[in-house]
Amino acid sequence: MSAPGAMLSRSSVQTGGAPNPVPQVALAVVCGGYAVGSAVGWGSPRIAAIMGDFGLSFAALVAAVSCGLYARRYSTPFRPAWVLFAISSGMAGLGNGVWGWYEVFQGAAVPSPSLADFCFLLFAPPAIVGLLVLAKRPVTKAGWVCLGLDAWLIAGSLLTLSWSLALAHTAHFQGRTVAQSALSLAYPLLDIVLVSMVLALHFRRSSMHRSAINTAIAALALTVLCDALFSSPLLHDHYRSGQILDAGWFAGSMLFAYAPWVGRRSGAESEVPDPRQAARRPQPPGSRPIAGSLAALTPYLAAAVCTLGILTNVLDGRRIDRVVLFTGCTVVLALVVRQGIMLLDNITLTQELAQKENHFRSLVQGSSDVIMIAAPTGVLRYVSPAAAGVYGRDAEELVGAELASLIHPEDLGRVVHEVRRFLAASPEVEPTTRIECRFRAGGQRAGGDGWLNVESTVNRHHGGLIFNSRDVTERVRLQAQLQHNASHDALTDLPNRALFTERVTKAVTGRRASDHDTAVLYIDLDGFKQVNDTIGHQAGDELLIQAARRLAESVRAGDIAARLGGDEFAALITGDGTRDHAAREFRILEIADRLRLRLSEPYRIDGRDVRVAASIGVAFAEPGVSPAGLLRNADLAMYRAKQAGKGRVELYAPQMQDEVAHRAELASKLRTALQDGEFALLNQPVVELASGRITAVAAHARWRSAEGILFTPAEFLRVGDRGRLTDEGGERAAELGRWQLEEAVEQAAARHRAGHQVPVAVRLSARRLLDRALTPKAIEALLARHGLPTGALVLELSESDPRVPLDDLERRLVALRRLGVRTALDGFGSGYAAMNALRRLPIDVLRLDRGLIDGVVESPRLHKITAGLLRIASDLGMQSVAEGVDLPEQVLALRSMGCTHGMGLAFSGPLDEHRLRRALTRGSYPVPDLTGPGRAVVLSGSRPVRHAAAAGEAETSPVAPK
């Protein structure tokens, strides 16, 4: 057999179980024992009479009880039939009992007619009606008429034959009464009717409970046969109870008793089977044609029997009896009527068949699906016209082709396996299956020759298969595209984080897990946010696309590049089995530096060159490191690269994780301190250098630890400056800033109400000042709530972050100036960013950085720089404040250079509220004067140093300097 034929072949499937042989053997033993006893005469005439009468009565009553119990126990469509059979058997049992009463107990001949005859005559009608219940009922009126005609054809033919042979003699028997003659005719006539129903319904019986029906029909047939033999003149005159003829009646009754239970005991048939399963149940070869042929020949056989009866009379030289003539004419008339009905029925069925055939042909030919029928050899027998539109091949071209030659070779094995599995399964369990494969397309298709993705629903068909196929190429492409989109970045088409993590997992836990030189490169583009802020997000997207293209082109064929989100990329560099630690680091760092240089080259966007740098972190797949840990390590290394100045490559080291843990611990402690109220606000006086008068105070937050130590913000807010590592720390710092502003305004308002009307300066970063929670309206509401004039608040800008847009900051400061809030620029002179802010922003106060003040006395160069900055502030009309003025010499030097205000330990450190109010009550601090003989008290460091008689006592605070 060819491959297609082998594909469609299947082994036969055995269904059902063998019936239990024990009841059948017991039935055969009982009937056989009775037959043997009847053959030997039971040993004595009295025993023969008892067994012949009461034995038959007992067997008939057993059949009645059996049928009655079955009808009561099981609710089946045939329950009325078994009830009628129980009544019929009961009548037979009662008749035999009456017969035995006369013969055994009375010792007299049974009179004719008698009560026994009446019971025997009532045996046939319930049995006939029961057979009608068992029969497959016609669905049309014509079917009922044909059923009646068939019964009469059989009955008429049997009546003609039996009348010609024996009944005519019985009807003219001299010396008998009318009742005796009628009784003699009633037995054979009822038997003829019963036989007619048995023969007419044999080919019309229902398919349900077939074994039980066959057994019941056999029991009736055996009973009718014995009745016919009993009615014949040859046996009727010589019949005695207990003879061999009784064995036939006994066997018929026992078959009736066994009939309802035979299907239950066999287990092969159900009471109410599913019609669809019955339709799909395989039939024995030739069973349906033989049954159909016999059913069709029944009317003609009846007519032949009727003709035989008439010929018997003619050949015997007798005159044709009027009963025979009348019966034969009615049989012929019934045959003609039946044939006419069948002819009309056939014409109607032919028309319906043609209409249905046209209907199904239209459905098949008009369907967009391709319907193909494959023979058991795998050759296509039929292909619907839709093949031209779906496959690009004419149906005639496909008919005769082998199905296996049209399936893609890579899919053929899978298709063959599925078809074999389907054919081996039970049709009731799996009536259909679905197969998806690639199918060869023809040149008539728009896309030309190639392969189509085809989905087929497969059904069984006379040993072959029916394929209902449709083109699902677009669906398969869409599914592939959706799967690609789910695992790739929509902007750059690089693998996304999910797919990259999956590949890293395979690399770390797969068969190459021992290659510890496999590494992950975590890449971040430095300065990408400025690109979005300056030339727009569309330009930023174009930059990301170009960067992704460069990254994909720079990695090796076996490596993987991915976009993790935003401006973050990653690359998985597979190892080559190198064991040398130094060699693997050199190789990976060389690849990483090459990527850094490639990504740092200028990008051409909208006709301009845009530059960004790349910070890269490298982590190796060390033993024991999980895929998530490997990605985290590379991320930490990249963060260190950005901290170290950006645009560089850093290799992961274990201490980086310790730093992250330390930052997390600080953030946790900061959160706890905010919740527990461990922060305190100190204020440091701002002194006019010429007079020593206190003109303002600067608010500073301090964290008082459990040991009573005060920590400065520089010591507890340094938890990192990158978002994903310091989200919690940044949130805590923002919360601390809001608390500091609220507390400073509340305390300043209380001092104003006490008569100390000095402004308060609160330090805020530029990023915090642009926070949505610190809008001008919010600050105005805060000042109004506590009753502090707007001119009494000074906001110090710290941390001149170049990433903060100056345009937004300028608009925010202008709005605050309209409210009366002044602005100070903190840390002036520490870098270019401060100069740029001075050029753009509306600044009222300049705070000189501590780095300028520390060496202003000793360094002439620093002296000149500081003097130049002070001249700039004076020319711009700004107030100048020097931070970190700790020595008297610094006070004199700054005053000589034109600095107007200062703050530091030369006057006072940060003070609590009580000491601050004492200082404000005094109003001023003594200023150093080294020209006169009576020098005032000045401070050196944190302890007072008395140079001469003191004019007053300076306030100090034993706290750490700011």
N, C-alpha and C positions, 0 to 999 in steps of 0.2 A: 504494500500500500504506500502511496506517496505521502509526503509530509502533510499536505492538506488533509488527506484522508485520515492519516493518523491523528491529526488534530481534532477531527470531528468524530472519531470512533469512541465508543464507550462500552463499558461492560454492563451486562444486565444487572438489575438491582432486584433482589428478592424481597418481596413485601408480604406482610401477613404471616401468621403462624399456622402450623398444622393443627387440625382439630384434635381434641382429646379423644383417643380411641376407646377409652374404658366404657362410656355409655353405649357406644355402637356395638361393642363386643357383648355387653350385657343384653342389649336388645336382641342381637342375633341368637344368643344362647337361649333366651326365653322363648322366642318364636320357634326356634329349631326344636326345643324340647316339647312344645305343644304339638308341633307337626309330627314328631316321632310318636308321641302318645296317641294322636289321632290315627296314624297309620297302623298301629298295632291294636286299635280298638280299646285302649285304656285298661285292658285286662278283664273287664266285665261290662255288660250292657248298662248296668246302673251307673257305674262310674263314668262311662262314656256319655250317658245322658246328662249327668251332673256337669261334667267338664264341657260338654257341647252346649249346654244352656247357660248355666251359671258362670262357667268360665268366660264365655263370650260376654255375658252381662258384666262381669267384673272388669274385663279388659275395656269395654266401652265406657264404664263409669270412671275407670282410671283416666282414660282419654278426656272425659268431660271435666274431671277435677283438675287435670294438668292444664288444659286450655283455660279453664276459669281462673286458676291461680295466676297464670301468666298474665291474663288480661287485667287482673286486679293489681298485680305487683308493678307492672311496667306500663307507663303511659306512652303508647305508640300510636301512629296513625292506623295500625291494623288491629287495635283493640276490639272494635265491633266484630271483625271477622273471627277472632278467636272466641268471643262470646257466642257467636252463632255456631261455630264448630263444637263448642262445649254443649250447646243445646241439642245439636244434631246427634252427638255421641251419647248424650243422656237419653234421648229417645230410643236409640238403638239398644242401650243397656237396659232400659225399662221394657222394651219389647222382648228381649231375650229372657229377662226375668219372668215375665208373664208366660212365655213359652215353657220355661222350666217349671213353673207352678203346675201347669196342666200335665206335663210329661212326668215329672219326678214326684210331686206331692199328690196329685190327683190320680196319676197312673192312667190317664185317658188321653185319647187323641185330641190334638188342638183343633177346636172348631173353626170353621171358615164361613164367614169372617169372624174375627175375634178382636179383643183389645190389643193383642200383640200385632195384628195386621195394622191397626190404627197407628200404633207407635212406629212400626217400620215405615209406614207411608210418610210420617212426619220427619223421618230422617233426611229425606232429600231436600225439601224446601229450604231449611236453614243453611244446609251445605251449599246450595246453589247461590243464595244471597251472599254467603261468606266468600264464595269465589268471586262474585262481582266486586266485593270490597277489596279483595286482594289484587284485582286486575288494575292495570294502568287505565285510568278513566279517560275516555275521549274528551277532547277539549271543545269539539264542535258538535252541532246537531247531526251533521252528516256522519260523524264518527260514531255517534250512538246508533244511528240507523244502520250503518254497516255492521256494527257489533251485533245488533238484533238479527240482521239478515244472515250473518255468518253462523250464528247459533241455529237459526232455522234451517239453513242449508245442511248443517251437520245432522241436526235432529231429523229433518225430512229424509235424508239419505239413509240414516240408520233405521228410521221407521219403515221406509220402503223395503229395505233389505230384510229386517226382522219380520215384517208382516208377511213378506213373500215366503220366508223360511218356516216360521213357527206361529206367529201371532194370529194368522188367519184361521189356523186349526183351533187355537184356543178360543177365539171369538165365537166359533160355530160349534163348540163342544156341547153335545146333547146331554141332558140330564142335570145341568147346573142351573142355579138360579141366576137372576140378573146380578145380584150382589156378588155372587161368586165369580161370574164372568168378568164383571167390572174390576174386581180385585185381582183377577188373573192378569188383566190388561194393565192395571195401574202400576204394578211392580216394574215391568219392562219399560213402560212409557216414561216413568220417572227416572229410571236408569238411563234411558236414552237422552232425556233432557240433561241429566247430570253429566253424562259422557260428552254431550254436545258442548256444555259449558266448560268442561275440562279441556277439550280440544280447542275450543274457540279462544279461551283465555290463556292457553299455554304459551302462545306467542305474544300475548299482550300483558304478561305479568309484570309487576313493578320490579325495578332493579334493587329496591330496598329489601333487605332480609331475604335474599334470594334462596338461601339454603332451606329456610323454614317453609317458604312457599312451595318449593320443589318437593319437600317431604310431605306436605299436606296434600298436594296434587297426587303424589304417588299413593298415599293412603286411600284417597277417594277412588282412584283408578282401580286399585286392588279390590276395594269393596264392591264397586260396580261390576267388576269382572266376576266376582263370586256370585253376585245377585243374578247376573245373566246366566251363569251356569245353573243356578238353582231354579230359574224360571224355565229352562229348557225341558221339553217333555222327556228326554232321555234320563235326566237326573232327578226330576221333581218327584216322580212316582216312587223312586227307590231311596229317597233321602232319609237318613236317620241321624239324630243328634250325635255328635262326637266323631263323625267321619272326617276324612281329610279335607273336605270343603270348609269345615269350620276353621281350619288352620289359616285359610286366607282371610276370613273375617277377623280372626284374632290378630293376625299380623297387621291388618289395616288399622284396627283400634290402637295397637301399640305404636304404630307409626304416627298416628294422630297424637298420642300422648307425648311422643318424643319431638314432634315437629316444632312447637314454639320455642323449645330450648336449644335447638341445634345451632342456631346462629350465635346464641350467647355462649354456648360451650366451646365453639370453634374459635371464637375470638378474632376471626378474620373479617367479620362484617359488623357494622354498627347498625343500631336501630334506626337512627336518622342521620344518614351520611350527608356530607356537604355535596350538593349537586355539582358544584364546580370540580370537586375531587372525583366524583363519579364520572364526570365528563372527561377528566384527564387520565382516569385509570386505564392502563393498557388492557386491551381485550385480547383474548386468545385468537391466534390467526385463523381466519375463516369462520369464526363463530357468528359474527353478524351477517355475513352473506348467506350462510345456511339457514339461520333463523328467518331471515327475510324471505328467502326462497320458499320455505315451507309455509310461511304465513300467506304468501301470495298464491300458492298452489292450493290452499285449503278449499276455496269455493269450487274449483275445478275437480278436485278429488271427491267432494261431496256429490257433485253432479254425476261423476263417473259411478259412484256407489249406487246412486238412484237408478241410473241406466242399467246397472248390473241387476238390480232387483227386478226391473221390468223384464229384462232378458231371461231371467230365471223362470218367470211365469210363462213366457212364450216358449222356451225350450222344453218345459215340462208339458206343453200342450194344453195348459189350463187357460181359462178365460182370464183376461186381465181384470184383477179386482178393482172395484171402484175406489177403494182407499188408496191402492197403489197408484192408480191413474191420477187421482186428485192430488196426492202428495207429490208425485213427480212433476205435475204441472206447476204447483206452487213453488217447487224447488227451482224449476227452470225460470219461472217469473222472477223469483227472488234473485237468481243469478243475473238475469238481464238488468233488473233494477240496480243491483249492486254494481255491476260493470258500468252502468250509466253514471251512477254517483261517482265512482272512481275515476271515470273519464273526465267528468267535470272538475273533480278535485285535482286531477293531474294537470288539466289545463290551467287552473288557478295557481297551482304550485309552480308550474313552469313560468307563468307570467311573473309571479312574485320572485322566483329565482332569477329571472332575467333582470327584473328591476333592481333587486339587491346586488346582482353582479355588476350592473351598470353603475349603481351607487358606489360600491366599493372600488370599482375601476376608476371612477372619477376621483374618489378620495386618494387612491394610491398615486394616480397620475398627476393630480393637482397638488399633492403634498410637497412642501418644501424640503422634507426629509427624503433621503434616499432609502428605498426598501429593497433589500437584496435577499434572495433565497439561495442558500448554499446546499449542495447535495452532500451526502455522507463522505464523498471523496474529496470535498473541498472545492469543487468546481461550482461556479455561479450558474444557477439555472434561470434566475429571473433578476432583472435590475430595472427599477422604475425610471421613467423619463427624467426625473429630477437630477439624475447623475450628470447630465450635460451642464446644468447650472452650478452644481456643487463641486463636482470633480473635474469639470472641463473635459469629460469623456462621454461619448454617446453610449446609451444603454446597450445597443447592439454590439459595440466594441467590447464591453465588459462581460457580456454573457458568454460563457464557455471558458473564461479565464480562471486560473487558480487564485483563490483568495490570498494565499500566502505570498504570491508574487507581487501583490499590490500593497503589502504592509512593509513598513520600514524595517530593514534587517535588525536594527537595534531593539525594536519593539516586538519582533515576531516571537521570541522565546516567551516573553511575558504574556502575550496574547494566547499562545498555545497552552500555556500552563493554566490560565484562567478558564479557557474553554473546556479543557479536560476536567478541571475541578467542577465546573458548572454541570457538565453532562453526568458526572459521577454522583451529583447530589440528587436528592429526591425531588421530583417535580412539585409535590405538595409543599415541601419546605422552601424551595427556591424556584419559583416559576420563571423568573427572569434574572438577568445580570447585566451589568454595564461594563463596557470595555472602552478605553480611550487609547488611541494610538495614532501614529502618523500614516497617512494614506497618500499614495502616489497620485498627483494631479496631472491632468492632460494639458495640451497646448491651447485648448479652447478657453481656458480660464484667463481672467484679466492679468493675473500675475505671472502667467506662463507656467512652464514645467516646474515642478518642485514637490514639496511635501506639505500636506494639509494636516492639521490636528482635527481628528474626527472622533466624536463620541457616539457609541452605538449601544442600543438596547437589544439584547439577544434573547430570542425565544426558541424553544424546541419546535421542530416541524418534520414529522415523519422520518425520524432518524437524522435529519439535517438540522439546519439552523436558519432562522430569520433574523436579519440584521436591519434595524431601523436606525439609520445613521444620519448625523447632522454635522455641519462644519462648525467647529468651535475654535478656529484659529484666532479670531479676534479676542475671544474670551481668554485664551491661553496667553496671548500677548499682553492683555490687560492685567492678568494675574501676575505675570512676570514683572510688568512695570510697577505694579503696586508693591510687590515684594522688594523690588529694587529701591523704590522710594522709601519704604519702611526702614531700610538698612543703609541708606545713603543720604548725605546732606543735600537739601533741595537747591542751595545756592551754588555750591562748588562741585557737586556730584562725587565728592569723596565719601568713603565710608564714614558713617556717623559714630557716635560714642558707643551705641549698643553693639554694632558690628565689630568695631575695633576691640571692645572688651571681650567679645566672643573669640576673636582671633588671638588676643593675648592669652586667654584662658587655654586655648588649644596649644599654643606655643609653650606655655609653662607646664601644663599637665599632660601633654601628649607624649608621643614616642620620642620626641627630641627634648624632653624635659631635662635630660642630663647635660644639654649644651648650655652651660652657664654663661656663655658669652652672648647670649641673646639679650638685647637691651631695648628699652623704651625711651624715646626722645619726646619730651614735653616742650612744646614751642609756643611762645607768646610774642605777638608783634608789639614792640614798644612804640608808643606814639600814635597808635591807631585811633584812639579817641579824639586826638586833635584833628585827625583827618576828617572824621565825621562832623566835628564842631566847626571846622573852617570851610571845607568845600562841600559838605553835605553827605548824607547817608548813601546816596546813589553812588557817589565816588568811592565811599568806603566799601560798598558791595563789590564794585569793580576791582578794587585793590585786593579784596579777599579772593576773588576769582583768579586773578593773576598769581597771587601767592600760592593758592592751591595748585595751580598748573605748574608752577616752578617746583613745588614740593613733590608732586607726582612724577615729574620728569627727573628729579635729582636722586630719588631712592632707586635701589636696585630692583630687578624684576621680581625677586622673591620676597621683597620687603613690602610693607603696607603703610600707606600714608592716610591720615584721617583728619577730619575737622571735628573737634569736640564741642564747639560752640563759641560764638563771638569771634574773637581774634585768636583763639587757642587752637593749635593743631598738635598732632602727635604722629610719630612714626615708630613702627615696630621693625627693628633690625634683627633679622634672624642670625643665629650664630653659625660658625663654620667648624665647630668642634675644637677650637683653640683652647689649650689647657694653660698656656702661659698667661698669667694675670696681667703683666705689663703689656704684652702684645695685644690682648683683647681691648684694654683701655686705650691704647694708642690707635687701634683701628676704629673703634667707635667714636672717640673724640675727633679723629680726622674726618669721619663722615659728618658728625655734628657740626664741626667748624665749616665744612664745605656748604652744608645747608644754611648755616647762619650767614655766610657771605652771599650766597645766592639770594636769600630772602631779603637781605639788606640792600641789594642793588636798587637803583631808582625805578619807580613804576611810572609808566606813561599813562596819565589819565586826563582826558579832556584837554589834550594839547599841552599839558604841563608835567613836569617831573615831580613826583611825590616820593619822599624818603621816609622809611620806617626802619627800625632795627629789629633784631630778633634775639630774644633771650631763650636759651635752651637748657633744660635740665635733663640729665642722663642718669638712668638707673638700670642696673644689671639684674637679671633673673637669678638671684642667689638662691642656694638651697633653703627651703623652708619659707620662701616668700610667696604669698598668694598673688593671684592676678590683681586683685584690688590693692594689695600692698605695693605691688610693683608700680602701678599707676600713681599711687599716692607718693611713693618715693621720688618718682620722676617729677611730679608736681612740686614737691618741696625743693628739689634741686633747682628747678626753674625759678621758684620764688627767691632762692638765695642769689641766683644770677641777676635778678632784677634789683635786689637789695645792694648788690656789689657794684652797681653802676650801669646795668642794662647792656644789651648788645654783646653778650658773652655767653660762654658755655660753662656750666658747673656740673660736677659729678657728685652724685648723692653720697653723703656720709651719714653714719648712724646718729651723730650728734645733732643733725638737723631735726630729727624727730624729738629729741630732748628739748630743743628750743621751742618747738610747737607746743609741747606739753607744758613748758613754763609759761608761755603766753596764755594758754587756756587756763592755767591755774591763776594767773594774775587777773584774767577776765572774770573768773568765778569769784575771786576775793573782792574784786571791785563791785560786782553785783551784790554780794553779801553786805559790803560796807554801805552801799546806797540804801539797801533795805533796812539795815540796822541803825542808820543815822550816825555813822562813825566819822562823817566829814565835818570839818569846822571851817569857818571863813575868817581869815585874818586880813587886816588892812595895813598897808605901809604908807606912811605920809610922803607926799610929794612937796618938797621944800623949795621956796624961792631962794636962789643962791646969793642974791644981793642982801636980803634982809633976814633970811631964816624963817619967814612966815610960811605956815602950812597952807597951801593953796588947793590941794586935792588929796585924795587917798586912792590907792590902787588895791583892789580886792584880790586876794589869793586864796585858793582852796587848799586845805591841808587834810591829810588822812591820818587820824589818830589811831594807831594800832592798839591791839590788846595790851602791849607792853608800855603804852603811853608815849611811843615815839611818833613824831609828826613827820610824814613823808610828803615831799613836794610832788606836783603833777608830773614832773619829768621822771619820777621814780615809779609811778603806778599807772601812767597812761601809755607807756611804751609797750603796747601789745601788738604792734605791727601796723603796717600802712596799706595792706592789700585786702581787698574786699572779702575773698572767699576764706582767708585765714583769720580775718579780724572782724567779721560781721558782728560778733557778740561784743568784742572790745570797742568797735566804733559806736555801737548802740549805747554801751555804757558811758563812753566819753561824751556822747551827745546828751545823754541824760544828766551827767554831771555838769555839763555846760549850762543846761537849762536851770538846774538847781542853783548853780553859782550866780547866775544873773538874777534869779528870783530873790535869793538871799541877800545879795548886794543891794538891790533896789529897796528891799524892805528895811534893811539896816540904815541905809542912807536917808530914807524917808523919816525913820525914827530920829536920826540925828538932826534932820532939818527941823522937826517939830521941837527938838530940845534946844534949838538956837545955833547949832553948828552947821551952817549952810556951806558946806564944801562939796564939790563934785566928787563922784566916785567913778573910777575907771575899771572896767571889766574886760578881761582879755578873752577874745574869741578868734577862732581861726576863720579864714575867709570862707571855707567850706561850710562851717556852722552858721555863718552870717547869712548865707544863701539858703539856709534850711527853710522849708515851707512853714515850720512852726515859729520862725522868728521874722515874720513879715513886719513892715512898718506899723501896720494896724495892730498887730499883736504886741509890739513893744509899746506903742502908745497906750493900749489898754492896760498893760502891766504898770506903766507909770501912773496912769490915772487911778488904778485900783489901790495903789499904796500912797498916792498923794505926793509924788516926787516930781518936781518940775523937769521938763524935758531937757533944759540946759544943764541940769545937774548930773547927766549921764554921759560918760565918755566910753566909747567902744574901741578897744585896742585890737587892731588887726595883726594877727600872728600867723606864722607858717605861710608865707607867700608862695602858695602852691602854684606852679606854672600851669597845672591842668585846670585851674579854676578860670573860667572865661571872664576877662576883665570888663567886657561890656555889661554883663549881668551884674557884676559887682559894682560897677560905677552907677548903674541905675538904682541899685539898692541903697548906696550911700547918699546919693542925691536926694532920694525920698526921705531918708532919715534926717538929713540936714534941714529939710523943710520943716520937720517936726521940732528942730532945735537940738537934736542929738549930735554931739561932736564925735569926730573920728580921729584916732591916733594911729600912727604907723609904727608898729613895734619892730625892734631889731633893725632899725635903719642903719645902713652901712655894711650889712652882712653879705650882700650879693647884688647881682644884676636885677633880680626879681624885684627887690625893694626900690631900685631906681626906676624901673618900669612902672611900678605901682605909683610912685611919686609923680611921674609924668602924666598918668591917666586919671588917678582917683582924686576926689575932693577931700584932702587931708587937712586937719586943723592942728595936729600936734605930731611932732617927730620925736620918737624915743631912740636915742643913740644906743647902739648895741653895746653890751658889756665888754665885748672884745676890743672895742675902741678905747674904752675908759681904762682898762687894766694897764695899758702901757703908755698912756698919754703923757705921763710925766717923764718917763725914762727915754722914750723913743722920739727923737725929733721928727722922724718921718711920719710916725703915727700922729704926732702933734699937728703937723701940717694938714694931714688928711682930715682929722677931726675939725680943725679950724675951717677948712674949706666946706665941709658939710654943714657946719653951723652958719656960715655965711649964706649958703643956699637956703637954709631954713629962714634966716632973717630976711633975705631978699624976697622970699615967697610969702612973708607975713605970717609964718607959722611959729607956734610956741615950741621950744626945744626942751626936752627932758632927758637927762643923762641917767642911765641905769647903772647900778653897781658902784656908786660913789662911796667908797669905803674909807678913804684916807683924806686928811685935811689938804695935803698937797694937790690931790685931784680936784678938790673944791676950788682952790685958788686958781689952778690952771684952767679949769673949765670956765670960771667966771671971767678970767682975763681974755678968753677966746670968744666971749659973747654968749655962752650958754646961760639960759635964764633959770632953769629949774633942774633939780636933781633929786635922786632918791637912793638911799643906801645906808650902810652902817655908820657913815660919818654923821648921820643924824639919828636914824632909828631903823630897826628891822621891822618885820611884820608884827603888828600888835593885835591883841584881842580887843573886844569892844570896850571893856572897862578902861584899859590903859590908853586906848585911842582917845576916849572922851577926856581923859585927864590931859593928854597932849593938846587936844583941840581947845580945851579950856585955857591952857597956858598960851596957845596961839602961835608960838614960834620956837625955833631952836637956835642956840648960839652958833654963829658961823666962825670959822677960824680966821684969824688975822695975824700973820707972822711978822708984820712990820712994826707993831708997837710993843712996849715992854710988858704990858699986862695982857697976856694972851688968854683967850678963853679956853674952856675945856673942850677938847675934841676927842673923837673916838678913833682908836686904831684897832682894827679887827672887830671883835665883839665885846671887848672890855674897855671901860673908860680910862683914858690916860690924862691926867691933870698936868697941864703945862704951867698954870698959874692959878691965882685965886679964881674960884668958879663964880660966875655970875648966876648960874642956875644949874640944875641937875638934868642931864639928858635921860630920855626914856629908852631903854633897851628891852629886847625880848630874847630869851634864851631859846630861840628856834633857829632852825637851819636857814641859810640865806636862800633867796629865790633863785 
